[in-house]
């Protein structure tokens, strides 16, 4: 499934360039091939693939809980801005949903996608009028309107 999904992502990157928020969310359930697809995209486009959990964790290691909450948006921006090229592929973004960090993950991603196209792996589902992260009842559960979002998944482009 990684190659067909990678093809969809590459096609959608061109559409993202025209948007206010140059953000493309790859919405696929956990374990369904997001990382493999992003690796294929990286190989074909030379776009850097960033493990957000790893990079943010390294930078926040010596910070207090309060400092982590305050510094996370700046640190994420620094990570993305340190990458070469017009497109950055973000994988393993789960840390952005950590309830102790008190962040709005979609807003963070939209913020860093103003000047560069961001393709972010999103473990969840999209359907109807909403995009979900995690399952209802889970502490990290989030639900956002699909309005003004560019989404690609295994089934179709939304």
N, C-alpha and C positions, 0 to 999 in steps of 0.2 A: 504493500500500500504506500510505501514511502515515495516511490518514484511518481505515481500519478498525483499525489498530494504536492510533491515538490514542483511538478509542472504547473499546477494551479497557483502555487505561491509565486512562482516566477512571473506568470501572466498578470497576477494581481498587483505585483510591485509597481508595474507601470501605471496602473490606475491610482495607486496611493500617492504618487508624486503630485497629482492634481488636487489633492484634498488639503483643507486647512490643517488638520492633524494628519500627518503622513504616517498613519498607523494602520497596520494590517495585523489582525488577530487570527492566529491559527487555532481554531477551536475544535479540539479533539479530546475525547476522554483519556484519562491517564493510561499509559501503556499501549496506546494505539498508533504510535509511530511518529510523533511530532519531532523528536530529536533526530531520528533517521532522515526525515524529510528535510529538516533544517540543515543537516550535514550535506545532503545532496544539493540544496540551494547554495550553500556556501562554496562547495566545490565547483559548481557551474558558474557562479557569479563573482567569486572571490570576495564576497561580503563576509566580514568577520562574524563568527559565531561566539557569543558571550554566554558563559554560565553565570547568570545573575546571582544565584545563591552563593556560589563560591567567591565571586569578586566582592560582593557586598559584605559577606562574612569576614573576609580578610581585612577589609577597611574598618569594620565596626568592632573588631575584636577587643580593642583597648578602650572602647567608649562605654559610658554608663548607659543604663536603659533610657534615661531622659535624653542624653546626647544622641543616641541612636535614632530616636524619634525625630529630633530636630535636624540631624545631619543627613538622614537617608535621602531626601530629594536631591541635595547637592552632590552626594556621593554617587548616586545613580547617574546623574547628569555627567559627572566627571568620567565615569566608566564608559559611557556611550561616546562622549566627545573625544576620548583617547583613541577610539577606533578609526581606522582609515576608511575612506570611501563615503559614498552617499547613502548606503544601506547598512543597517546593523541588525543582525539576527539575535534575538534574546531568547534563551532557553532557561528552564529551571527558575521561574520567576516566583516560586512559592513564598519566598521570604517577604515579598511585598504584601502578602495577605496576612502576615503574622499579626494577630490581634494586639500584641504588646507594643507593636511599632506604631499603631494608630494612624495608618495611612489609607488613602483611597487609591488602590492600585491602578485603576483605569485612568484616573486623573494624572497620576505620575507618568504613565506611559504616554498619554496625550501631550503632556508638557514637554517631554524630551523628543517628541515627534514633530515639532514645529519646523525644525531646520534640517532634519534628516529623516529618511524613511526608516521606520522601525517595524520589524516583523517580530511579533512576540508569540511564543507558544503559550496557549491558555488551556489549562486542564479543566474542562467543563463541557457545557452544552449550549447550543443556540437553537431557538425554536420559537415560533410565534412572534412575539414582539420583544423577547428578552434574551440576554446572554447570562449564563449562570457560571459561577465558579464554586466548586464543591457542591455538596448536597444540602438541602434545607435541614436545619438543625445542627449542622457542623459549625463550630465557632468561626471558621474562616469563610463561611458562605457569603457570597455576594450575588446580587442580581442587578443588572443594568439594562436600560432600554437599548435596543438595537439601532435606534435612530442615530444617524450620522456615524455609524461604525462600519468599517470594511472588514468583513469576516470571510474566512475560507475554512472549509472543513472537508472531511472525507466524502461527504455526500454531494454537497453543492456549494456554490459561492452565494453568500447572502448579502 
